[in-house]
Amino acid sequence: MKKLITIIMLACLVSAAHGAKHVTYLSTADLSTYSHLSAARGSYYTLEFSAPQEVTGKEIYGAFLEFYADVEGVARDTSSVSVPVLEVYALKSAFNGSINPSQFDRSAGVVVNVKPGTSERIVLDVTAAVVRAIKDPTKNHGLILGGLEGYRDGSITVKSSVLGSGQVAKLTIHYDNRVH
């Protein structure tokens, strides 16, 4: 058992020694805003990103999208408020301006509840979407995010400039910096 633990610890040290990260800030030009037919559901967004050349062909350990949003729940009755649901999916094709769930790559998606509040920091694991975009850049049509499908109560409004002037999101990619 002691030998197994030692081997695992060495493997972790080797991985850490070759680990690197690439940070990309996404600007307001990368974010498009759309309104739901129902104003109670707030806006939804598409976010475009390019796969950085330095990570192409490398093993990706993780990719995280960070942004800030104003999050509001919708009152269910006089004493309770729903907790909004945020969905983020890679798009299978160029976005045509209206929600079409068949356009979402559900294998490269995240669905989470988000806490209502002002300027809430949201960090999502978007590794599957980033790996997909890096492996085949022709399939990189960006991300769609918001309360996209039915029964997604609440409003999520992405804030701009919290991460810096004109910046709406930060994409951090952790990868193996060795040449493969």
Backbone torsions as a table, in degrees:
resi	resn	phi	psi	omega
1	MET	NA	-40.9	-179.8
2	LYS	-62.5	-37.7	179.4
3	LYS	-65.5	-40.5	178.6
4	LEU	-63.1	-43.4	178.7
5	ILE	-63.1	-42.9	178.7
6	THR	-61.5	-42.8	179.2
7	ILE	-63.8	-43.3	179.2
8	ILE	-63.2	-42.8	179.6
9	MET	-63.2	-41.1	177.6
10	LEU	-64.5	-40.5	177.8
11	ALA	-62.0	-39.6	178.1
12	CYS	-66.0	-40.7	178.9
13	LEU	-64.9	-41.0	178.2
14	VAL	-63.1	-44.7	179.2
15	SER	-61.5	-43.3	-179.4
16	ALA	-65.6	-35.7	-179.0
17	ALA	-66.5	-26.9	-178.2
18	HIS	-105.9	6.1	-178.9
19	GLY	-81.8	143.5	177.1
20	ALA	-143.7	167.5	175.2
21	LYS	-137.4	148.7	176.3
22	HIS	-121.7	128.5	-180.0
23	VAL	-113.8	128.5	176.1
24	THR	-122.2	129.2	174.0
25	TYR	-95.4	131.4	-179.8
26	LEU	-101.6	134.8	-173.1
27	SER	-99.1	176.9	177.7
28	THR	-60.8	-25.3	177.3
29	ALA	-69.6	-21.6	-179.8
30	ASP	-87.1	-10.2	-175.0
31	LEU	-111.0	127.7	174.0
32	SER	-115.4	138.6	-177.0
33	THR	-109.9	138.1	179.5
34	TYR	-132.2	149.6	178.5
35	SER	-103.2	137.1	172.8
36	HIS	-68.8	159.6	173.8
37	LEU	-64.2	-33.9	177.0
38	SER	-96.1	116.9	-179.2
39	ALA	-61.2	-25.6	-179.7
40	ALA	-65.0	-19.4	-178.0
41	ARG	-94.0	-2.0	175.8
42	GLY	70.8	-161.9	-177.7
43	SER	-93.8	163.4	167.4
44	TYR	-131.7	166.1	-168.3
45	TYR	-138.9	155.4	163.4
46	THR	-116.6	143.9	-177.3
47	LEU	-131.0	120.6	179.9
48	GLU	-96.6	142.5	175.1
49	PHE	-145.6	151.3	176.5
50	SER	-104.5	142.9	176.4
51	ALA	-74.0	120.4	-178.8
52	PRO	-65.5	136.8	-178.3
53	GLN	-58.5	-35.8	-175.2
54	GLU	-65.7	-16.2	179.4
55	VAL	-104.4	-5.6	-180.0
56	THR	-61.7	129.4	178.7
57	GLY	80.6	5.4	-178.8
58	LYS	-107.9	160.0	177.4
59	GLU	-76.3	127.1	179.9
60	ILE	-95.3	125.3	177.8
61	TYR	-86.8	-32.3	-178.3
62	GLY	-177.4	153.1	176.2
63	ALA	-138.4	130.6	-173.7
64	PHE	-128.8	130.3	178.1
65	LEU	-101.7	124.3	179.4
66	GLU	-118.9	133.3	174.4
67	PHE	-156.2	171.1	179.1
68	TYR	-117.9	144.5	-177.6
69	ALA	-147.9	151.5	167.4
70	ASP	-87.9	125.9	-174.2
71	VAL	-121.6	125.2	178.9
72	GLU	-125.1	136.3	172.3
73	GLY	-88.1	163.0	177.0
74	VAL	-103.6	133.6	-179.4
75	ALA	-63.3	128.4	176.3
76	ARG	-87.0	-37.6	177.4
77	ASP	-156.4	-164.2	-176.6
78	THR	-72.5	-12.9	-176.2
79	SER	-124.6	-0.8	-178.9
80	SER	-139.2	151.0	179.0
81	VAL	-127.1	137.7	179.1
82	SER	-73.0	154.4	175.5
83	VAL	-94.8	121.5	-177.0
84	PRO	-61.7	150.9	177.0
85	VAL	-110.2	129.4	177.2
86	LEU	-107.8	128.4	176.5
87	GLU	-116.1	137.6	176.2
88	VAL	-134.3	124.8	179.2
89	TYR	-133.7	150.0	167.0
90	ALA	-72.4	142.3	176.7
91	LEU	-87.9	139.0	179.9
92	LYS	-79.3	-23.1	-179.3
93	SER	-150.7	173.5	179.8
94	ALA	-57.7	136.6	-176.0
95	PHE	-71.8	133.9	-176.2
96	ASN	-99.4	4.5	175.9
97	GLY	99.8	-7.6	176.8
98	SER	-134.9	150.1	-176.9
99	ILE	-69.1	124.2	176.3
100	ASN	-137.5	99.2	-175.7
101	PRO	-54.2	-24.1	178.0
102	SER	-69.3	-12.9	178.7
103	GLN	-87.0	-7.7	-178.6
104	PHE	-88.8	133.3	172.6
105	ASP	-87.7	96.7	-175.6
106	ARG	-67.3	-21.9	177.1
107	SER	-75.0	-14.9	178.5
108	ALA	-120.4	56.3	-176.9
109	GLY	-140.0	167.2	179.9
110	VAL	-139.3	136.0	174.9
111	VAL	-129.6	119.5	-177.4
112	VAL	-140.4	151.8	169.0
113	ASN	-81.2	143.1	177.5
114	VAL	-124.2	142.8	-176.6
115	LYS	-73.3	129.8	175.9
116	PRO	-62.4	143.8	177.8
117	GLY	162.7	176.1	179.5
118	THR	-98.2	134.8	179.7
119	SER	50.8	48.5	177.0
120	GLU	-72.6	132.3	176.0
121	ARG	-80.4	126.8	-180.0
122	ILE	-122.4	127.0	177.1
123	VAL	-125.1	123.5	-176.6
124	LEU	-122.6	141.9	174.9
125	ASP	-82.2	106.8	-179.2
126	VAL	-112.4	30.5	-176.7
127	THR	-55.5	-47.0	-176.9
128	ALA	-59.9	-41.1	179.8
129	ALA	-67.9	-39.8	-178.9
130	VAL	-70.7	-43.3	177.9
131	VAL	-59.5	-42.6	178.0
132	ARG	-59.2	-44.2	-179.0
133	ALA	-69.0	-33.4	-179.5
134	ILE	-76.5	-41.8	-179.4
135	LYS	-65.7	-36.2	-179.7
136	ASP	-142.6	87.9	-177.9
137	PRO	-56.5	-22.1	178.5
138	THR	-70.2	-15.7	178.1
139	LYS	-97.2	4.1	-179.6
140	ASN	-85.6	98.6	177.5
141	HIS	-112.1	16.2	178.1
142	GLY	85.3	-168.4	-178.3
143	LEU	-117.2	153.0	170.1
144	ILE	-118.6	135.9	-178.2
145	LEU	-142.7	149.2	179.4
146	GLY	143.9	-169.5	171.7
147	GLY	-86.1	90.6	-164.7
148	LEU	-87.6	-42.1	-174.0
149	GLU	-104.9	170.8	-177.6
150	GLY	-53.2	154.0	177.7
151	TYR	65.7	25.4	175.3
152	ARG	-103.0	86.2	-175.8
153	ASP	-73.2	141.6	172.5
154	GLY	112.1	173.6	-175.8
155	SER	-131.1	132.9	178.8
156	ILE	-124.3	114.9	-177.9
157	THR	-112.3	111.8	-179.0
158	VAL	-67.4	132.8	-179.9
159	LYS	-92.5	141.1	174.8
160	SER	-104.9	154.6	174.6
161	SER	72.5	4.6	176.3
162	VAL	-70.9	-35.0	-179.7
163	LEU	-87.1	-1.7	-177.1
164	GLY	141.5	167.9	-176.0
165	SER	-56.7	114.8	177.2
166	GLY	76.1	5.7	-178.3
167	GLN	-94.8	132.3	-179.8
168	VAL	-109.7	-22.2	-177.2
169	ALA	-156.3	159.4	176.2
170	LYS	-125.3	128.3	177.1
171	LEU	-110.9	116.3	-179.7
172	THR	-111.8	122.8	-179.3
173	ILE	-113.5	122.9	176.4
174	HIS	-99.7	130.1	-175.2
175	TYR	-148.4	168.8	176.6
176	ASP	-86.7	118.5	-174.2
177	ASN	-84.6	4.8	177.1
178	ARG	-75.7	150.8	176.1
179	VAL	-76.8	131.3	-179.0
180	HIS	-109.9	NA	NA
